[in-house]
Amino acid sequence: MKNIRYINNHMKYHTRHLEELVKVLFYELGLKNELDYQIGLLAIDESKNEMCVGNYRDIDESLKNDLQEWANSKQRANFCGKSYYFSNKFTYKDINGDFVVVLKYNDKKCEEFVKTYLKFIVQRFLSIIETFVSVIEENRDDVVYLKNQIYVWSREFIEERISGNTICLSQLSYFSSVTAIEKISKMTYESEEMIGKFIVISEYLDNECDIVLETVVRLHETKKIRKLLQITYQADKDGLYLLYNQECIVGFISPKNIYGNYFLIEFKGNGIWRFSQEGEYSKGQGIEFSGINLKIICNDDSFEEKFRRCFQKIFKCDDNIDVIWKIVDKAKSQKHGTMLVFLDDMKEEKRRLNSAGFGIKVKDNIDKYVEQITAIDGAILMDKQGKVYAIGTILDGEMPSDNGFDMARGARYNSAIKYSYFRREQKNLIVVFSEDGYANLISNGKEI
């Protein structure tokens, strides 16, 4: 593809129809106020030397770059660029030519598990976009149809994670893993509903059960599972969960004995259950089902909980975590945004970056002055004990080898990515507060 030429093609009505569908998509996921999104309809006319693209809105640079990659890609179907998702090419019944839908959304508030789920749903949605725009079926409510599809796609997404295999629910027997879980969620035991009962799904062999089950119990044996679930409970950093290894129930395990990332199924009442990913840096975000209705849970794990957990995980200490959190908490109110850099040992780094910032010594509690010292550009340099060494520091860095750099995330975020990757040999954690109020935790060149 030598060139892309942009032509004027007014498709306002059709684009607004697509916007309504996307609005329904995110509304049904419970994210109508959580995600900012942009959608465009492109008219595509390809030739040997150029591709003509038309839409009724301006095409930004990020879309131009993704469009060029899409044009050069051998696999066009469900193409995912750096910023935009592309649908398959399709045709309108009443208009000549080929069209492509492009969708971009902001998922900064979501952790990796929810991001993966959203990508899965969006790609499924765009793969059948022609069903909504070019195939007219009498007596079909598109909103109801889309809602049903979201439910089916979500079950497929979870089924793959429970069974470890890529599947299509239409090819499954009645007793799929998700079907069994849904059935269990509606069961009672001695008239008691399924509330506060837990199943852990993990393939890690080093997760040793506190109580080993010698009898083989499969997930589809729902009556046996329901009886065993009666033993499970959750307490503060304690309790017992049923452990499922993608083949059978292994036994009962305490949360403190679970290693690595794992999936957690929590039963919350008659027909209500939640599927989430837990582990080193992930907690609380998941998908909750209530019959055919579902929603994404984004806010169970507060930023404070996530920060404390990540800090302890990285530095293996939390001696002054309460003092450190006071500093972080006050820094997040800085309306222009700011950045806090924690290193295992900051003394040598202060000398190295001496000319790139302002070295300081604080006689009193630093949390008194956080609003003032974060008012200038640059990073605050601190050690794992919460001692401040420098303010207004301009960070250097190195581009991550796995391309964690993201032009869409702004200069402060990408500066943190490059610096943390550059200092990856030393334990590091960077807290980035953006001007729009978002908070990100970055370590070793990656957002966590």
Buried (B, 14 or more C-beta within 10 A) or exposed (E): BEEBEBEEBEBEEBBEBBBBBBEBBBBBBBBEEBBEBBBBBBBBBEEEEBBBBBBBEEBBEBBEBBBBBBBEEEEEEBBBBEBBBBBBBBEBEEEEEBBBBBBBBBBBBBBBBBBBBBBBBBBBBBBBBBBBBBEEEEEEEBEEBBBEBBBBBBBBBBBBBBBEEEBEEEEBEEEBBBBBBBBBBBBEBEEEBBEBBBBBBBEEEEBBBEEEBEEEBBBBBBEBBBBBBEEBEBEEEEBBBBBBBBEBBBBBBBBEEBEEBBBBBBBBEBBBBBBBBBBEBBBBBBBBBBEEBBBBBBEEBEBEEBBBBBBEBBBEEBEBBEBBBBBBBBBBEBEEBBBBBBBBEBEEBBEEBEEBBEBBEEEEEBBEBBBEBBEEBBBBBBBBEBBBBBBBBEBEBBBBEEEBBEEEBBEBBBBBBBBBBBBBEBBBBBBBBBEEEBBBBBBBBBBB
